């Protein structure tokens, strides 16, 4: 399924259910928000997109705790969870999405290699975190993260979340 078809399903479903969406992006750097607003009519459900590339921005705009970043790092399931929960809270939306990872080509470590990404979906009180291990160059990692996160959201909506 093409990305625009997935976004169309998401937007139409959110309109039908009266739900709204926001995104907190780190490694995707706005690509996720851009993919959503590529669909005409997305403005009826998409409220905010925050690129929180630095740890300071994650704390300032999303309410990610300094302790979480110190203990687990920016690329962690804990940070992804606080990011998606935080963007939903500050934006007043039912759904918050988040991405945080190492897109490369540098910045990886043995514990957190290039291509390690965590995505978060906060939807009506439940938080879903996914760990991705992606190959490819920086752009490929960012694009695949965007597509996989949108697919995850679509699947959750299909299940009635």
N, CA, C and O atoms as a GROMACS GRO file, in nm:
protein
  644
    1UNK      N    1   0.084  -0.118   0.000
    1UNK     CA    2   0.000   0.000   0.000
    1UNK      C    3   0.089   0.125   0.000
    1UNK      O    4   0.190   0.129   0.071
    2UNK      N    5   0.053   0.222  -0.078
    2UNK     CA    6   0.130   0.346  -0.088
    2UNK      C    7   0.109   0.434   0.035
    2UNK      O    8   0.005   0.428   0.101
    3UNK      N    9   0.209   0.515   0.065
    3UNK     CA   10   0.204   0.602   0.182
    3UNK      C   11   0.081   0.693   0.178
    3UNK      O   12   0.014   0.710   0.280
    4UNK      N   13   0.051   0.752   0.064
    4UNK     CA   14  -0.062   0.845   0.056
    4UNK      C   15  -0.194   0.773   0.081
    4UNK      O   16  -0.287   0.832   0.136
    5UNK      N   17  -0.205   0.645   0.042
    5UNK     CA   18  -0.326   0.567   0.069
    5UNK      C   19  -0.341   0.540   0.218
    5UNK      O   20  -0.452   0.540   0.272
    6UNK      N   21  -0.229   0.515   0.284
    6UNK     CA   22  -0.232   0.493   0.429
    6UNK      C   23  -0.275   0.621   0.499
    6UNK      O   24  -0.359   0.617   0.589
    7UNK      N   25  -0.219   0.733   0.460
    7UNK     CA   26  -0.254   0.861   0.521
    7UNK      C   27  -0.402   0.892   0.493
    7UNK      O   28  -0.472   0.941   0.582
    8UNK      N   29  -0.448   0.865   0.373
    8UNK     CA   30  -0.589   0.887   0.341
    8UNK      C   31  -0.679   0.807   0.436
    8UNK      O   32  -0.776   0.860   0.488
    9UNK      N   33  -0.646   0.680   0.457
    9UNK     CA   34  -0.723   0.597   0.550
    9UNK      C   35  -0.721   0.658   0.690
    9UNK      O   36  -0.825   0.668   0.755
   10UNK      N   37  -0.602   0.699   0.736
   10UNK     CA   38  -0.588   0.756   0.870
   10UNK      C   39  -0.674   0.881   0.883
   10UNK      O   40  -0.752   0.894   0.977
   11UNK      N   41  -0.660   0.974   0.789
   11UNK     CA   42  -0.734   1.101   0.796
   11UNK      C   43  -0.885   1.075   0.794
   11UNK      O   44  -0.958   1.129   0.877
   12UNK      N   45  -0.931   0.994   0.701
   12UNK     CA   46  -1.075   0.967   0.691
   12UNK      C   47  -1.128   0.899   0.818
   12UNK      O   48  -1.237   0.931   0.865
   13UNK      N   49  -1.051   0.807   0.873
   13UNK     CA   50  -1.092   0.738   0.995
   13UNK      C   51  -1.098   0.834   1.112
   13UNK      O   52  -1.191   0.830   1.192
   14UNK      N   53  -0.998   0.921   1.124
   14UNK     CA   54  -0.997   1.018   1.234
   14UNK      C   55  -1.114   1.116   1.222
   14UNK      O   56  -1.176   1.151   1.322
   15UNK      N   57  -1.144   1.159   1.100
   15UNK     CA   58  -1.259   1.247   1.078
   15UNK      C   59  -1.387   1.177   1.123
   15UNK      O   60  -1.468   1.235   1.196
   16UNK      N   61  -1.405   1.053   1.079
   16UNK     CA   62  -1.525   0.976   1.115
   16UNK      C   63  -1.540   0.960   1.266
   16UNK      O   64  -1.651   0.964   1.319
   17UNK      N   65  -1.427   0.942   1.336
   17UNK     CA   66  -1.430   0.916   1.480
   17UNK      C   67  -1.416   1.044   1.563
   17UNK      O   68  -1.424   1.039   1.686
   18UNK      N   69  -1.396   1.157   1.498
   18UNK     CA   70  -1.382   1.283   1.570
   18UNK      C   71  -1.254   1.291   1.650
   18UNK      O   72  -1.252   1.351   1.758
   19UNK      N   73  -1.146   1.232   1.598
   19UNK     CA   74  -1.018   1.229   1.668
   19UNK      C   75  -0.918   1.324   1.601
   19UNK      O   76  -0.931   1.358   1.484
   20UNK      N   77  -0.819   1.366   1.678
   20UNK     CA   78  -0.713   1.454   1.627
   20UNK      C   79  -0.576   1.392   1.653
   20UNK      O   80  -0.561   1.300   1.733
   21UNK      N   81  -0.477   1.446   1.582
   21UNK     CA   82  -0.344   1.386   1.576
   21UNK      C   83  -0.237   1.494   1.587
   21UNK      O   84  -0.254   1.605   1.538
   22UNK      N   85  -0.127   1.459   1.652
   22UNK     CA   86  -0.008   1.544   1.655
   22UNK      C   87   0.116   1.456   1.647
   22UNK      O   88   0.108   1.335   1.671
   23UNK      N   89   0.230   1.515   1.614
   23UNK     CA   90   0.352   1.437   1.598
   23UNK      C   91   0.471   1.506   1.665
   23UNK      O   92   0.484   1.628   1.659
   24UNK      N   93   0.555   1.426   1.728
   24UNK     CA   94   0.681   1.471   1.787
   24UNK      C   95   0.792   1.394   1.718
   24UNK      O   96   0.802   1.272   1.732
   25UNK      N   97   0.875   1.464   1.643
   25UNK     CA   98   0.976   1.398   1.563
   25UNK      C   99   1.117   1.437   1.605
   25UNK      O  100   1.146   1.553   1.635
   26UNK      N  101   1.203   1.338   1.608
   26UNK     CA  102   1.344   1.363   1.625
   26UNK      C  103   1.414   1.319   1.497
   26UNK      O  104   1.444   1.403   1.412
   27UNK      N  105   1.441   1.190   1.481
   27UNK     CA  106   1.520   1.144   1.366
   27UNK      C  107   1.454   1.167   1.231
   27UNK      O  108   1.523   1.176   1.130
   28UNK      N  109   1.323   1.176   1.227
   28UNK     CA  110   1.256   1.200   1.098
   28UNK      C  111   1.253   1.348   1.062
   28UNK      O  112   1.224   1.382   0.947
   29UNK      N  113   1.281   1.436   1.155
   29UNK     CA  114   1.302   1.577   1.127
   29UNK      C  115   1.192   1.648   1.050
   29UNK      O  116   1.222   1.738   0.971
   30UNK      N  117   1.068   1.611   1.068
   30UNK     CA  118   0.956   1.674   0.999
   30UNK      C  119   0.900   1.592   0.885
   30UNK      O  120   0.795   1.626   0.829
   31UNK      N  121   0.966   1.484   0.849
   31UNK     CA  122   0.921   1.400   0.738
   31UNK      C  123   0.784   1.337   0.767
   31UNK      O  124   0.701   1.327   0.677
   32UNK      N  125   0.761   1.296   0.890
   32UNK     CA  126   0.633   1.237   0.928
   32UNK      C  127   0.520   1.339   0.913
   32UNK      O  128   0.417   1.309   0.853
   33UNK      N  129   0.540   1.457   0.967
   33UNK     CA  130   0.439   1.563   0.955
   33UNK      C  131   0.414   1.596   0.809
   33UNK      O  132   0.300   1.615   0.768
   34UNK      N  133   0.519   1.604   0.732
   34UNK     CA  134   0.507   1.633   0.589
   34UNK      C  135   0.425   1.526   0.518
   34UNK      O  136   0.342   1.558   0.432
   35UNK      N  137   0.447   1.400   0.552
   35UNK     CA  138   0.373   1.290   0.489
   35UNK      C  139   0.224   1.301   0.520
   35UNK      O  140   0.140   1.271   0.435
   36UNK      N  141   0.192   1.344   0.641
   36UNK     CA  142   0.052   1.358   0.680
   36UNK      C  143  -0.013   1.474   0.604
   36UNK      O  144  -0.123   1.460   0.551
   37UNK      N  145   0.055   1.588   0.600
   37UNK     CA  146  -0.006   1.705   0.536
   37UNK      C  147  -0.002   1.700   0.384
   37UNK      O  148  -0.059   1.786   0.317
   38UNK      N  149   0.065   1.600   0.328
   38UNK     CA  150   0.058   1.577   0.183
   38UNK      C  151  -0.083   1.542   0.140
   38UNK      O  152  -0.120   1.560   0.024
   39UNK      N  153  -0.163   1.490   0.233
   39UNK     CA  154  -0.299   1.451   0.200
   39UNK      C  155  -0.393   1.572   0.216
   39UNK      O  156  -0.397   1.632   0.323
   40UNK      N  157  -0.468   1.608   0.111
   40UNK     CA  158  -0.562   1.720   0.122
   40UNK      C  159  -0.668   1.691   0.228
   40UNK      O  160  -0.726   1.582   0.232
   41UNK      N  161  -0.691   1.786   0.313
   41UNK     CA  162  -0.789   1.768   0.420
   41UNK      C  163  -0.728   1.725   0.551
   41UNK      O  164  -0.800   1.710   0.650
   42UNK      N  165  -0.597   1.704   0.554
   42UNK     CA  166  -0.532   1.663   0.678
   42UNK      C  167  -0.548   1.767   0.788
   42UNK      O  168  -0.543   1.734   0.906
   43UNK      N  169  -0.568   1.892   0.749
   43UNK     CA  170  -0.581   1.998   0.849
   43UNK      C  171  -0.702   1.980   0.940
   43UNK      O  172  -0.710   2.041   1.046
   44UNK      N  173  -0.797   1.896   0.899
   44UNK     CA  174  -0.914   1.872   0.983
   44UNK      C  175  -0.881   1.783   1.104
   44UNK      O  176  -0.956   1.779   1.201
   45UNK      N  177  -0.768   1.711   1.097
   45UNK     CA  178  -0.732   1.622   1.207
   45UNK      C  179  -0.590   1.643   1.261
   45UNK      O  180  -0.562   1.609   1.376
   46UNK      N  181  -0.501   1.699   1.179
   46UNK     CA  182  -0.360   1.716   1.220
   46UNK      C  183  -0.342   1.853   1.283
   46UNK      O  184  -0.358   1.955   1.216
   47UNK      N  185  -0.309   1.856   1.410
   47UNK     CA  186  -0.302   1.981   1.484
   47UNK      C  187  -0.161   2.039   1.494
   47UNK      O  188  -0.143   2.160   1.476
   48UNK      N  189  -0.061   1.956   1.522
   48UNK     CA  190   0.075   2.004   1.547
   48UNK      C  191   0.179   1.902   1.504
   48UNK      O  192   0.157   1.781   1.509
   49UNK      N  193   0.293   1.955   1.463
   49UNK     CA  194   0.411   1.873   1.441
   49UNK      C  195   0.528   1.945   1.505
   49UNK      O  196   0.557   2.059   1.470
   50UNK      N  197   0.594   1.880   1.598
   50UNK     CA  198   0.707   1.940   1.669
   50UNK      C  199   0.832   1.860   1.636
   50UNK      O  200   0.839   1.740   1.663
   51UNK      N  201   0.932   1.927   1.579
   51UNK     CA  202   1.062   1.864   1.558
   51UNK      C  203   1.145   1.894   1.681
   51UNK      O  204   1.187   2.008   1.703
   52UNK      N  205   1.169   1.792   1.760
   52UNK     CA  206   1.244   1.807   1.886
   52UNK      C  207   1.374   1.729   1.872
   52UNK      O  208   1.392   1.622   1.931
   53UNK      N  209   1.462   1.784   1.794
   53UNK     CA  210   1.586   1.716   1.760
   53UNK      C  211   1.682   1.707   1.879
   53UNK      O  212   1.749   1.605   1.897
   54UNK      N  213   1.688   1.812   1.958
   54UNK     CA  214   1.780   1.813   2.073
   54UNK      C  215   1.709   1.764   2.199
   54UNK      O  216   1.586   1.766   2.208
   55UNK      N  217   1.788   1.721   2.295
   55UNK     CA  218   1.732   1.682   2.424
   55UNK      C  219   1.664   1.801   2.492
   55UNK      O  220   1.560   1.785   2.556
   56UNK      N  221   1.722   1.920   2.476
   56UNK     CA  222   1.663   2.040   2.534
   56UNK      C  223   1.522   2.061   2.478
   56UNK      O  224   1.430   2.092   2.554
   57UNK      N  225   1.506   2.046   2.348
   57UNK     CA  226   1.374   2.062   2.287
   57UNK      C  227   1.277   1.955   2.335
   57UNK      O  228   1.159   1.984   2.357
   58UNK      N  229   1.324   1.833   2.351
   58UNK     CA  230   1.237   1.726   2.401
   58UNK      C  231   1.183   1.761   2.539
   58UNK      O  232   1.066   1.738   2.568
   59UNK      N  233   1.267   1.818   2.623
   59UNK     CA  234   1.224   1.856   2.758
   59UNK      C  235   1.135   1.980   2.753
   59UNK      O  236   1.029   1.982   2.815
   60UNK      N  237   1.177   2.081   2.680
   60UNK     CA  238   1.107   2.210   2.677
   60UNK      C  239   0.969   2.203   2.614
   60UNK      O  240   0.874   2.258   2.668
   61UNK      N  241   0.957   2.136   2.499
   61UNK     CA  242   0.832   2.137   2.424
   61UNK      C  243   0.742   2.016   2.448
   61UNK      O  244   0.621   2.022   2.425
   62UNK      N  245   0.802   1.905   2.494
   62UNK     CA  246   0.724   1.781   2.507
   62UNK      C  247   0.713   1.730   2.650
   62UNK      O  248   0.636   1.638   2.677
   63UNK      N  249   0.790   1.789   2.740
   63UNK     CA  250   0.786   1.744   2.878
   63UNK      C  251   0.860   1.614   2.905
   63UNK      O  252   0.834   1.548   3.006
   64UNK      N  253   0.952   1.577   2.815
   64UNK     CA  254   1.035   1.458   2.842
   64UNK      C  255   1.122   1.491   2.964
   64UNK      O  256   1.182   1.598   2.972
   65UNK      N  257   1.126   1.398   3.056
   65UNK     CA  258   1.199   1.421   3.181
   65UNK      C  259   1.350   1.410   3.160
   65UNK      O  260   1.397   1.322   3.088
   66UNK      N  261   1.424   1.500   3.224
   66UNK     CA  262   1.571   1.496   3.219
   66UNK      C  263   1.620   1.362   3.270
   66UNK      O  264   1.716   1.306   3.218
   67UNK      N  265   1.555   1.309   3.373
   67UNK     CA  266   1.594   1.181   3.431
   67UNK      C  267   1.581   1.068   3.328
   67UNK      O  268   1.665   0.978   3.324
   68UNK      N  269   1.477   1.073   3.246
   68UNK     CA  270   1.458   0.972   3.141
   68UNK      C  271   1.572   0.979   3.041
   68UNK      O  272   1.629   0.876   3.004
   69UNK      N  273   1.606   1.099   2.998
   69UNK     CA  274   1.715   1.117   2.901
   69UNK      C  275   1.849   1.076   2.961
   69UNK      O  276   1.931   1.015   2.892
   70UNK      N  277   1.872   1.110   3.089
   70UNK     CA  278   1.998   1.072   3.156
   70UNK      C  279   2.009   0.922   3.172
   70UNK      O  280   2.116   0.864   3.148
   71UNK      N  281   1.902   0.858   3.212
   71UNK     CA  282   1.903   0.715   3.244
   71UNK      C  283   1.900   0.627   3.118
   71UNK      O  284   1.972   0.528   3.111
   72UNK      N  285   1.817   0.664   3.020
   72UNK     CA  286   1.794   0.576   2.905
   72UNK      C  287   1.846   0.633   2.772
   72UNK      O  288   1.868   0.557   2.677
   73UNK      N  289   1.866   0.764   2.765
   73UNK     CA  290   1.911   0.828   2.642
   73UNK      C  291   1.794   0.871   2.555
   73UNK      O  292   1.680   0.831   2.578
   74UNK      N  293   1.826   0.952   2.455
   74UNK     CA  294   1.722   1.002   2.364
   74UNK      C  295   1.666   0.890   2.278
   74UNK      O  296   1.547   0.891   2.244
   75UNK      N  297   1.750   0.795   2.242
   75UNK     CA  298   1.707   0.682   2.158
   75UNK      C  299   1.673   0.566   2.251
   75UNK      O  300   1.757   0.481   2.281
   76UNK      N  301   1.548   0.565   2.295
   76UNK     CA  302   1.504   0.462   2.389
   76UNK      C  303   1.352   0.452   2.384
   76UNK      O  304   1.283   0.548   2.346
   77UNK      N  305   1.299   0.337   2.423
   77UNK     CA  306   1.154   0.324   2.428
   77UNK      C  307   1.091   0.421   2.529
   77UNK      O  308   0.980   0.470   2.508
   78UNK      N  309   1.162   0.446   2.637
   78UNK     CA  310   1.111   0.537   2.740
   78UNK      C  311   1.095   0.678   2.686
   78UNK      O  312   0.994   0.744   2.712
   79UNK      N  313   1.195   0.725   2.611
   79UNK     CA  314   1.187   0.859   2.553
   79UNK      C  315   1.079   0.865   2.446
   79UNK      O  316   1.004   0.962   2.439
   80UNK      N  317   1.070   0.763   2.362
   80UNK     CA  318   0.965   0.760   2.260
   80UNK      C  319   0.827   0.769   2.324
   80UNK      O  320   0.739   0.838   2.273
   81UNK      N  321   0.809   0.699   2.436
   81UNK     CA  322   0.680   0.702   2.507
   81UNK      C  323   0.651   0.842   2.560
   81UNK      O  324   0.540   0.894   2.542
   82UNK      N  325   0.748   0.902   2.625
   82UNK     CA  326   0.726   1.037   2.680
   82UNK      C  327   0.704   1.139   2.568
   82UNK      O  328   0.630   1.236   2.587
   83UNK      N  329   0.768   1.120   2.455
   83UNK     CA  330   0.749   1.212   2.342
   83UNK      C  331   0.606   1.205   2.287
   83UNK      O  332   0.543   1.309   2.267
   84UNK      N  333   0.555   1.085   2.261
   84UNK     CA  334   0.419   1.075   2.203
   84UNK      C  335   0.313   1.116   2.304
   84UNK      O  336   0.213   1.178   2.267
   85UNK      N  337   0.333   1.083   2.430
   85UNK     CA  338   0.240   1.126   2.534
   85UNK      C  339   0.245   1.278   2.550
   85UNK      O  340   0.142   1.344   2.565
   86UNK      N  341   0.367   1.332   2.546
   86UNK     CA  342   0.386   1.476   2.565
   86UNK      C  343   0.327   1.558   2.453
   86UNK      O  344   0.263   1.661   2.478
   87UNK      N  345   0.346   1.515   2.328
   87UNK     CA  346   0.292   1.594   2.216
   87UNK      C  347   0.140   1.589   2.218
   87UNK      O  348   0.076   1.689   2.184
   88UNK      N  349   0.081   1.478   2.255
   88UNK     CA  350  -0.066   1.471   2.265
   88UNK      C  351  -0.115   1.566   2.374
   88UNK      O  352  -0.216   1.634   2.357
   89UNK      N  353  -0.043   1.571   2.485
   89UNK     CA  354  -0.084   1.658   2.596
   89UNK      C  355  -0.072   1.805   2.560
   89UNK      O  356  -0.165   1.882   2.580
   90UNK      N  357   0.044   1.845   2.506
   90UNK     CA  358   0.063   1.988   2.475
   90UNK      C  359  -0.022   2.033   2.357
   90UNK      O  360  -0.054   2.152   2.347
   91UNK      N  361  -0.057   1.942   2.269
   91UNK     CA  362  -0.137   1.976   2.152
   91UNK      C  363  -0.287   1.956   2.174
   91UNK      O  364  -0.368   2.003   2.095
   92UNK      N  365  -0.322   1.887   2.281
   92UNK     CA  366  -0.462   1.860   2.310
   92UNK      C  367  -0.524   1.765   2.210
   92UNK      O  368  -0.641   1.780   2.173
   93UNK      N  369  -0.446   1.665   2.165
   93UNK     CA  370  -0.496   1.569   2.066
   93UNK      C  371  -0.520   1.432   2.128
   93UNK      O  372  -0.466   1.400   2.234
   94UNK      N  373  -0.602   1.353   2.061
   94UNK     CA  374  -0.629   1.216   2.105
   94UNK      C  375  -0.513   1.123   2.076
   94UNK      O  376  -0.492   1.024   2.146
   95UNK      N  377  -0.438   1.156   1.970
   95UNK     CA  378  -0.329   1.070   1.924
   95UNK      C  379  -0.200   1.151   1.915
   95UNK      O  380  -0.199   1.262   1.863
   96UNK      N  381  -0.093   1.094   1.967
   96UNK     CA  382   0.040   1.153   1.955
   96UNK      C  383   0.134   1.050   1.896
   96UNK      O  384   0.135   0.935   1.940
   97UNK      N  385   0.212   1.091   1.798
   97UNK     CA  386   0.310   1.003   1.736
   97UNK      C  387   0.450   1.052   1.771
   97UNK      O  388   0.470   1.172   1.792
   98UNK      N  389   0.547   0.961   1.777
   98UNK     CA  390   0.685   1.004   1.802
   98UNK      C  391   0.785   0.916   1.728
   98UNK      O  392   0.761   0.798   1.702
   99UNK      N  393   0.897   0.978   1.696
   99UNK     CA  394   1.011   0.906   1.636
   99UNK      C  395   1.138   0.953   1.704
   99UNK      O  396   1.158   1.073   1.725
  100UNK      N  397   1.225   0.859   1.737
  100UNK     CA  398   1.356   0.892   1.791
  100UNK      C  399   1.451   0.778   1.755
  100UNK      O  400   1.420   0.661   1.777
  101UNK      N  401   1.566   0.814   1.699
  101UNK     CA  402   1.657   0.709   1.657
  101UNK      C  403   1.788   0.763   1.604
  101UNK      O  404   1.816   0.882   1.611
  102UNK      N  405   1.867   0.671   1.550
  102UNK     CA  406   1.997   0.704   1.493
  102UNK      C  407   1.986   0.681   1.342
  102UNK      O  408   1.991   0.567   1.294
  103UNK      N  409   1.972   0.790   1.266
  103UNK     CA  410   1.953   0.780   1.122
  103UNK      C  411   2.086   0.764   1.047
  103UNK      O  412   2.087   0.715   0.934
  104UNK      N  413   2.194   0.803   1.109
  104UNK     CA  414   2.326   0.787   1.047
  104UNK      C  415   2.365   0.905   0.960
  104UNK      O  416   2.292   1.004   0.955
  105UNK      N  417   2.476   0.898   0.891
  105UNK     CA  418   2.564   0.782   0.885
  105UNK      C  419   2.649   0.764   1.009
  105UNK      O  420   2.699   0.654   1.034
  106UNK      N  421   2.666   0.869   1.089
  106UNK     CA  422   2.743   0.858   1.213
  106UNK      C  423   2.649   0.857   1.332
  106UNK      O  424   2.527   0.853   1.317
  107UNK      N  425   2.708   0.860   1.450
  107UNK     CA  426   2.629   0.871   1.572
  107UNK      C  427   2.592   0.740   1.637
  107UNK      O  428   2.541   0.739   1.749
  108UNK      N  429   2.617   0.630   1.569
  108UNK     CA  430   2.583   0.501   1.626
  108UNK      C  431   2.687   0.452   1.725
  108UNK      O  432   2.803   0.494   1.721
  109UNK      N  433   2.645   0.363   1.813
  109UNK     CA  434   2.734   0.297   1.908
  109UNK      C  435   2.701   0.148   1.903
  109UNK      O  436   2.601   0.110   1.843
  110UNK      N  437   2.782   0.063   1.964
  110UNK     CA  438   2.747  -0.079   1.966
  110UNK      C  439   2.610  -0.105   2.031
  110UNK      O  440   2.537  -0.194   1.988
  111UNK      N  441   2.576  -0.028   2.134
  111UNK     CA  442   2.447  -0.045   2.201
  111UNK      C  443   2.333   0.016   2.122
  111UNK      O  444   2.221  -0.034   2.124
  112UNK      N  445   2.362   0.125   2.052
  112UNK     CA  446   2.260   0.196   1.974
  112UNK      C  447   2.315   0.224   1.835
  112UNK      O  448   2.359   0.336   1.806
  113UNK      N  449   2.312   0.123   1.749
  113UNK     CA  450   2.372   0.136   1.616
  113UNK      C  451   2.288   0.223   1.521
  113UNK      O  452   2.170   0.249   1.545
  114UNK      N  453   2.353   0.266   1.414
  114UNK     CA  454   2.280   0.337   1.308
  114UNK      C  455   2.166   0.247   1.261
  114UNK      O  456   2.185   0.128   1.238
  115UNK      N  457   2.050   0.305   1.246
  115UNK     CA  458   1.932   0.230   1.203
  115UNK      C  459   1.841   0.187   1.317
  115UNK      O  460   1.732   0.134   1.293
  116UNK      N  461   1.884   0.209   1.442
  116UNK     CA  462   1.798   0.180   1.556
  116UNK      C  463   1.702   0.297   1.575
  116UNK      O  464   1.744   0.411   1.592
  117UNK      N  465   1.574   0.268   1.571
  117UNK     CA  466   1.470   0.371   1.585
  117UNK      C  467   1.360   0.318   1.676
  117UNK      O  468   1.325   0.200   1.671
  118UNK      N  469   1.308   0.406   1.759
  118UNK     CA  470   1.189   0.375   1.838
  118UNK      C  471   1.078   0.467   1.793
  118UNK      O  472   1.098   0.588   1.777
  119UNK      N  473   0.960   0.410   1.772
  119UNK     CA  474   0.843   0.489   1.739
  119UNK      C  475   0.743   0.475   1.851
  119UNK      O  476   0.737   0.372   1.919
  120UNK      N  477   0.663   0.579   1.869
  120UNK     CA  478   0.561   0.577   1.972
  120UNK      C  479   0.428   0.622   1.916
  120UNK      O  480   0.420   0.713   1.833
  121UNK      N  481   0.323   0.557   1.962
  121UNK     CA  482   0.187   0.597   1.930
  121UNK      C  483   0.110   0.601   2.061
  121UNK      O  484   0.093   0.499   2.128
  122UNK      N  485   0.065   0.719   2.097
  122UNK     CA  486  -0.024   0.736   2.211
  122UNK      C  487  -0.163   0.756   2.154
  122UNK      O  488  -0.184   0.847   2.074
  123UNK      N  489  -0.257   0.672   2.192
  123UNK     CA  490  -0.391   0.681   2.137
  123UNK      C  491  -0.494   0.652   2.247
  123UNK      O  492  -0.505   0.541   2.298
  124UNK      N  493  -0.567   0.756   2.280
  124UNK     CA  494  -0.674   0.746   2.381
  124UNK      C  495  -0.631   0.674   2.508
  124UNK      O  496  -0.701   0.584   2.556
  125UNK      N  497  -0.518   0.713   2.564
  125UNK     CA  498  -0.474   0.660   2.693
  125UNK      C  499  -0.381   0.540   2.687
  125UNK      O  500  -0.327   0.501   2.790
  126UNK      N  501  -0.361   0.481   2.569
  126UNK     CA  502  -0.270   0.368   2.555
  126UNK      C  503  -0.147   0.409   2.476
  126UNK      O  504  -0.157   0.487   2.381
  127UNK      N  505  -0.032   0.358   2.516
  127UNK     CA  506   0.093   0.388   2.448
  127UNK      C  507   0.150   0.262   2.387
  127UNK      O  508   0.162   0.159   2.454
  128UNK      N  509   0.185   0.270   2.260
  128UNK     CA  510   0.242   0.157   2.185
  128UNK      C  511   0.380   0.199   2.135
  128UNK      O  512   0.394   0.300   2.066
  129UNK      N  513   0.480   0.121   2.170
  129UNK     CA  514   0.618   0.152   2.129
  129UNK      C  515   0.667   0.039   2.038
  129UNK      O  516   0.642  -0.079   2.065
  130UNK      N  517   0.736   0.076   1.932
  130UNK     CA  518   0.796  -0.023   1.842
  130UNK      C  519   0.945   0.005   1.829
  130UNK      O  520   0.988   0.120   1.822
  131UNK      N  521   1.023  -0.101   1.826
  131UNK     CA  522   1.166  -0.093   1.803
  131UNK      C  523   1.193  -0.136   1.659
  131UNK      O  524   1.153  -0.244   1.617
  132UNK      N  525   1.260  -0.050   1.584
  132UNK     CA  526   1.292  -0.079   1.445
  132UNK      C  527   1.443  -0.092   1.431
  132UNK      O  528   1.519  -0.018   1.494
  133UNK      N  529   1.487  -0.185   1.348
  133UNK     CA  530   1.628  -0.199   1.311
  133UNK      C  531   1.632  -0.188   1.159
  133UNK      O  532   1.599  -0.284   1.089
  134UNK      N  533   1.671  -0.072   1.109
  134UNK     CA  534   1.662  -0.043   0.967
  134UNK      C  535   1.800  -0.032   0.903
  134UNK      O  536   1.893   0.024   0.962
  135UNK      N  537   1.812  -0.086   0.784
  135UNK     CA  538   1.933  -0.073   0.706
  135UNK      C  539   1.916   0.040   0.606
  135UNK      O  540   1.804   0.085   0.579
  136UNK      N  541   2.027   0.085   0.551
  136UNK     CA  542   2.020   0.187   0.447
  136UNK      C  543   2.083   0.318   0.490
  136UNK      O  544   2.131   0.333   0.602
  137UNK      N  545   2.080   0.413   0.398
  137UNK     CA  546   2.137   0.544   0.428
  137UNK      C  547   2.040   0.627   0.511
  137UNK      O  548   1.929   0.584   0.542
  138UNK      N  549   2.084   0.745   0.547
  138UNK     CA  550   2.009   0.835   0.635
  138UNK      C  551   1.866   0.859   0.583
  138UNK      O  552   1.769   0.846   0.658
  139UNK      N  553   1.855   0.894   0.457
  139UNK     CA  554   1.724   0.924   0.400
  139UNK      C  555   1.635   0.801   0.401
  139UNK      O  556   1.516   0.810   0.430
  140UNK      N  557   1.692   0.686   0.370
  140UNK     CA  558   1.617   0.560   0.370
  140UNK      C  559   1.564   0.529   0.510
  140UNK      O  560   1.448   0.489   0.524
  141UNK      N  561   1.646   0.545   0.612
  141UNK     CA  562   1.604   0.518   0.750
  141UNK      C  563   1.489   0.612   0.788
  141UNK      O  564   1.391   0.568   0.849
  142UNK      N  565   1.499   0.738   0.752
  142UNK     CA  566   1.395   0.835   0.784
  142UNK      C  567   1.265   0.803   0.710
  142UNK      O  568   1.157   0.809   0.768
  143UNK      N  569   1.276   0.770   0.582
  143UNK     CA  570   1.156   0.737   0.503
  143UNK      C  571   1.088   0.611   0.552
  143UNK      O  572   0.965   0.606   0.566
  144UNK      N  573   1.167   0.509   0.580
  144UNK     CA  574   1.109   0.382   0.626
  144UNK      C  575   1.047   0.398   0.765
  144UNK      O  576   0.943   0.337   0.793
  145UNK      N  577   1.109   0.477   0.850
  145UNK     CA  578   1.051   0.504   0.982
  145UNK      C  579   0.914   0.569   0.966
  145UNK      O  580   0.817   0.529   1.032
  146UNK      N  581   0.906   0.668   0.880
  146UNK     CA  582   0.780   0.738   0.854
  146UNK      C  583   0.674   0.640   0.806
  146UNK      O  584   0.562   0.638   0.858
  147UNK      N  585   0.706   0.560   0.708
  147UNK     CA  586   0.611   0.465   0.650
  147UNK      C  587   0.568   0.360   0.752
  147UNK      O  588   0.450   0.328   0.762
  148UNK      N  589   0.663   0.307   0.826
  148UNK     CA  590   0.630   0.204   0.925
  148UNK      C  591   0.543   0.259   1.037
  148UNK      O  592   0.451   0.190   1.082
  149UNK      N  593   0.570   0.380   1.082
  149UNK     CA  594   0.488   0.440   1.187
  149UNK      C  595   0.346   0.466   1.138
  149UNK      O  596   0.249   0.438   1.209
  150UNK      N  597   0.332   0.518   1.018
  150UNK     CA  598   0.199   0.540   0.961
  150UNK      C  599   0.124   0.407   0.946
  150UNK      O  600   0.004   0.400   0.972
  151UNK      N  601   0.194   0.303   0.905
  151UNK     CA  602   0.134   0.170   0.892
  151UNK      C  603   0.090   0.118   1.029
  151UNK      O  604  -0.018   0.060   1.040
  152UNK      N  605   0.172   0.138   1.132
  152UNK     CA  606   0.136   0.096   1.267
  152UNK      C  607   0.010   0.167   1.315
  152UNK      O  608  -0.079   0.104   1.374
  153UNK      N  609   0.001   0.298   1.288
  153UNK     CA  610  -0.117   0.373   1.329
  153UNK      C  611  -0.241   0.320   1.254
  153UNK      O  612  -0.346   0.301   1.315
  154UNK      N  613  -0.228   0.298   1.126
  154UNK     CA  614  -0.340   0.244   1.046
  154UNK      C  615  -0.388   0.112   1.105
  154UNK      O  616  -0.508   0.090   1.119
  155UNK      N  617  -0.295   0.023   1.139
  155UNK     CA  618  -0.330  -0.108   1.195
  155UNK      C  619  -0.402  -0.094   1.329
  155UNK      O  620  -0.497  -0.167   1.356
  156UNK      N  621  -0.357  -0.001   1.412
  156UNK     CA  622  -0.425   0.022   1.540
  156UNK      C  623  -0.567   0.074   1.518
  156UNK      O  624  -0.660   0.033   1.587
  157UNK      N  625  -0.582   0.164   1.423
  157UNK     CA  626  -0.716   0.218   1.394
  157UNK      C  627  -0.806   0.109   1.338
  157UNK      O  628  -0.926   0.106   1.369
  158UNK      N  629  -0.751   0.020   1.256
  158UNK     CA  630  -0.830  -0.092   1.202
  158UNK      C  631  -0.879  -0.184   1.313
  158UNK      O  632  -0.986  -0.244   1.302
  159UNK      N  633  -0.800  -0.196   1.421
  159UNK     CA  634  -0.838  -0.280   1.535
  159UNK      C  635  -0.938  -0.211   1.626
  159UNK      O  636  -0.990  -0.271   1.720
  160UNK      N  637  -0.966  -0.085   1.597
  160UNK     CA  638  -1.065  -0.013   1.676
  160UNK      C  639  -1.008   0.068   1.791
  160UNK      O  640  -1.083   0.114   1.877
  161UNK      N  641  -0.878   0.087   1.794
  161UNK     CA  642  -0.818   0.169   1.900
  161UNK      C  643  -0.859   0.314   1.883
  161UNK      O  644  -0.819   0.399   1.963
   0.00000   0.00000   0.00000
